Amino acid sequence: MYNSILSKYLFTFFVLTFGVSAHPAIGPYQSPGTHTHPGPTNVLVIYNSAWPDENGNGIGDSREVAEYYASRREIPTNNLLDICITNFMGQYGPPYGPARMVESRKLFSTNVTISYDIFYSNIVIPAAIKLDSTNSLTGNLFKEDILFICPIYGMPYYVDTHFNDVAEYPFYSQRSYMNTHPEFSARLRSLDLMLCNVYRRYYGGIVWTNNLPKPGRPVNCPYGYPPYWGDDQVEIGVPTNAATEARVPLYFDKANNPATAEHFLKFREGDGNFNYESHGFFLVTRIDAPNVRLAKGLVDKAIYAEHYLNNWAGHPEHKYYAKLYCGDDPEWINYFMRNLGCDVKNWFLGIDLPDETLSGAPISVFNANAVNNLPPWDVTYDSQPREIGENGSKPTVQVKISAIGSNTLQLSFATYEDVASWIIPPYENGGTLHNLRSGADITLSGTNGAGQAYYWVNSTNGCKVGDMMESPTDIQFPIKDAIFYTEYYTMDGHNQASYNYRDCYQWLPGAIGVYNQSWGAFDFRRVKNYQFCGPALERGITACAGTLAEPLSIGIPQTPRLMRALSMGFSWAESCYNSLYVGESWMTVFIGDPLYNPFMPIWNNQLSNKKGDFIPPVFSVSAMNGNITATLEGNSDEQLAEVAQFKLYAGYSSNNWSITNDYYSWPYPSSNIWINERSYNYTREKSWELVSPTNWFYYEVIARDPYGNTNSSGINIFSPRNTQTTRKSTK
């Protein structure tokens, strides 16, 4: 293991020191330029040694997940930081905000909120001391090697700042609004975003008389104004403290355009000497979930996707065929002008996007589709107010006729008059639109003229200005092919029925979801319908993002930027912070392996070498006192990347099994509301707790991977006189 880590380190050291070759252009993809990819030596893993052993295997669960992650990613053991937090155990977070549906805005979970003084003394100080120490592997200070900080399951995710004055609210332009809306006090903050600039916290210190944070800037602040309460916690606001917010954080938008894309390491190096205002910024994403099993699975599924998710050309016959589902709610477009699902779709279909307020025109890394060619990604788009899965609703494009010409139509969003081409999803030749007024269908045959404002049609067929046009996509529930997902604010939207997680996804290994809503990650370890992250993690998603409390629209991650960066070969952590306008001391949490990089095979030119997973899972099974456990095994790259679902057959007769289960439990597949009994996931280990047998006992386990390969343990015999039996599957 040490040699493996050392060789991995030497490769990473070479990459970080001498650089890597430019990404090659492959097929329909345009190279975004040279990338220096982060590696395992760039991650600082922080876990809570005081967290209990909930699964009863003799090791604290937080430590278990940390060591598992380090082993799977070959992160050096001296990159693990053991901290002890007991002060928040058994404590509820403070209530905040008015009642929402039948529950108040209150943290009902224990062990998720930490007071600022404990955050400072038990997390900030140990982290700063660790970062200032010498890395024995490289000879550098850790702060020079570390790019990402990864809190682990068992770490709190809220910080209680105890702020109770509107002058402490981070947005200047909103402080007058806060006087009449105290429910948005912003007293609770995301721990991860408060840890991003650990040195500002460290040097800022704390006011011990009231446990409040002290100003985090030195008196000679380079921004030209002195520190004071509230705005000292985030770099928001221009130096004159005017009513407009400045751009923050440092890394926002750096990977938005392939022509100017900048890796986080390059950005840090460009800052010159290390200082805690800018170079001291770290990207924080966590490996966390409602339980330890799901948390460990985030690592396994990320590795599997990196190894096998290479279906870039749109082949539905592929067993690991992946789609991107993205939606918009036209009622909310004015609030999120640059956070649109159609923006994500256009990028993946090869459509260059227009000038944006902060970045200039992003150029898609995917070449535009040629006629009759499949797109590089199969993107399903939904523009109706109802979400995909809401009351069985299927993805539907709804547009309105704005103008009619000779065999041409100008189209706009149904409730939004902007007819710019970027906001209208591009229609493939031969696409059909149904006129809801007349009942007639028209066939699209391309765009007309610069800007794509008009679409050629086979016939105007009685169309009138103002007619609503619709193009539904026929899908089956549950949705089994979603690999990327974004939706748009209707979870907290137009009526009470919309106030639910749409439980219609069986997430593929590697799946990423970002839900644009103010409470998407609220108290995510406590799975509730009105979240996105908690239920999605329970259903097997690999990475997700959301806000822990009301962030205002400016504080919601901008999914198009995240997906652009990810598709250009940037890691999950880099892509996340490329999308976050307010990236310090605010409300967002990013969940998933910071090193996760599903598009890496494209840019490493490995596409032609990876045709798929044709190797059955290799695993062992053991039984003790009726507890049967199946564990994947093997040392090859393919075996180490494997994940599977498991089926158990057991009973006192091998000819008549009395205990059976399917690979997963999904009762009522047509239902799109949350059902607690549903269980769906891929994993590397599965256990069943059975009554300890009193006589000869037979069992067989079958494992199935995402490609459909299966393997059997064979029929095992368990004698009550024996304490344990173990058998390895056949190859």
Secondary structure by P-SEA (a helix, b strand, c coil): caaaaaaaaaaaaaaaacccccccccccccccccccccccccbbbbbbccccccccccccaaaaaaaaaaaaaccccccbbbbbbccccccccccccccccccccccccccccccaaaaaaccaaaaaaaaacccccccccccccccbbbbcccccccccccccccccccccccaaaaaaccccccccccccccccaaaaaaaacccccccccccccccccccccccccccccccccccccccccccccccccccccccccccaaaaaaaacccccccccbbbbbbbccccaaaaaaaaaaaaaaaccccccccccccccbbbbbbbbccccccccccccaaaaaaaaacccccccccccbbbbcccccccccccccbbbbbccccccccccccbbbbbbbccccccbbbbcccccccccccccccccccbbbbcccccbbbbbccccccccccccccccccccccbbbbbbbbbccccccccccccccccccccccccccccccccccbbbbbbcccccccccccccccccaaaaaaaccccbbbbcccccccccccaaaaaaaaaacccaaaaaaaacccccccbbbbbcccccccccccccccccccccccccccbbbbbcccbbbbbbbbcccccccccbbbbbbbccccccccccccccccccccccccccccccccccbbbbbcccccccccbbbbbbcccbbbbbccbbbbbccccbbbbbbcc
